[in-house]
Each structure stands twice: as structure tokens, then as C-alpha cells.
Amino acid sequence: MLFFNILNFLIAGFLGYLVGRFSDNYINVWIGDPPWIPHHWIPGLLLMVIGIIFFQNNLELWIFSFGLGVFVSDLKDFLEFKIFSPDGKTKENRRFWHID
């Protein structure tokens, strides 16, 4: 049972990372990188807090680890405490598989 919980945690975290990278590299560029949209580490942090507060079964584990994946995908902007600012990414200089 512990093995499946760890596997669920890793899968949900990886899916959260993929969603975070996709939104940062494709959706954000597609809508023109507006300065009024918050960075996606903020929803990731909110999902982690929700997962901790209501942590009782596997659904909350999925919510927490998905939020952790989204949070990690934008870790650089969190460390610089960017809340509302454009990333300045273009189609030419974006990279998918890294922490930004």
C-alpha cells in the first residue's frame, strides 16, 4: 500500500510539473504574456495548502503533490518573489524541461 501511495505522489507531482511547464511555455506565450496574470507558483502553493489542510485520503495527496509539481515548475520566479510580472519569453527562447 505504501508503494502505491508513493507512486501516486510521484505521478501527480510529475503531472503538475508538466501542466506548470505547459502553461508557462505555451499558454502564457499564446495569450501574449500579460502583466496582470499572477505567476503559476501561486496556484501551486494554494493547492499545496489545500492538500495539507484537508489531508485525509488519497485525493488530498494528489492535490498536494499536483500543487507541488506546479510550484516546482516555477520555482525560480518564487525565489525572486515575482507575483505579477511578465516573463518576457518568446517562442524562440523557451525551454520545456527545466525549472523556471
JONORPE-V586031 format. One line per field, one symbol per residue. phi: phi as a letter, one per 30 degrees, with the letter a starting at -180 (. if undefined). A space follows every 10 residues. Layout:
BEGIN
phi->???
END
This chain:
BEGIN
phi->.deddddddd dddddddddd ddddccdddd djhddccddd dddddddddd dddcdbbddd dddddddddd dddbdddddd hdcbaddidb ddcdbdcacb
END
